[in-house]
């Protein structure tokens, strides 16, 4: 048995809500009230809203990750250049002062 996606669950809840609403008198005989039907629909609506917000945040995360990757690349380039300069200017015994643990 496969696990249902959010979209399938939301659609199932919409169909259930419509069915319960259309057959309220019959389901009331088993203790299902209009309040329950209303709560089901409210929860479904909240799930849709939260899913939309989550998708927006995922898109923002991808954008920020791309920005971070670009800055990290810039930082790597600058660090390589700084390391090269330190190695040219200072003797190996002083490299540790700059955080360089290289042997050469």
Long-range contacts (C-beta under 8 A, 24 or more apart in sequence): 6-47, 6-51, 9-47, 10-44, 10-47, 10-48, 10-51, 13-40, 13-41, 13-43, 13-44, 13-47, 14-44, 16-40, 17-41, 17-44
